[in-house]
């Protein structure tokens, strides 16, 4: 069965189709935002150690956390926490 074109969908159906399309696309991660594993690799420490430290920094308000949808090895595109020092 063919997928109906966007031109034939009602406004709500078109909005839902657009939402589903964006959920299947990975986000563009801005510079400076890294995952726990990326910070661990960059700093030469274990992921576990860096994870504990980042958690402390986020709790204290010195770092911020945000989820980006990125490709993962086993789960497809999945929301993954990224971290960076707070600007300023």
ZIBELLIN-V893956 format. One record per pair of residues at least 24 apart in sequence whose C-alpha atoms are under 7 Angstrom apart, sorted by the first residue. I is the first residue (numbers start at 1). J is the second residue. If there is no record, write none. Layout:
i:j
I:J
I:J
This chain:
i:j
24:77
26:69
26:70
26:71
26:77
27:68
27:69
27:70
29:68
32:84
33:82
33:83
33:84
34:82
34:83
34:84
35:81
35:82
35:83
62:86
